[in-house]
Amino acid sequence: MASNIEQSWQDIQVALRDRVGERTYGLWLAPLRCVGLDGDTLVLAGPVEISAWASSRYGGALREASAAVLGREVTVAVEADTERAANRLAARNRLTRCPLRQAIQTPNTPSSSS
């Protein structure tokens, strides 16, 4: 079943490109990923900064493309991928705490023992 929804999601993505154009697709819809099909709900996840906008602005296109590929109407739920956001934040925090970065950002002060 997993491979069927994966193939269906790829087909939905092609249909979305046709409906909204390559530029719009690339900016707002390409970052979405398919989490799964839960009954009559296609569950998608995307970056926090675009998931609500993609859902409200392109919800109709998402539903139409999904129905065309799946052969039935479905609800499309777009969730913020908070785990991905949390991992990105953690990575950024690790980077800012990196000793090399701190050494670069901290000016050398002459030592008094010279």
Secondary structure, DSSP 8 states (H G I E B T S, - for coil): -HHHHHHHHHHHHHHHHHHH-HHHIIIIITT-EEEEEETTEEEEEE-HHHHHHHHHHHHHHHHHHHHHHHSS--EEEEEE-HHHHHHHHHHHHHHHT-HHHHHHHS-----TT-
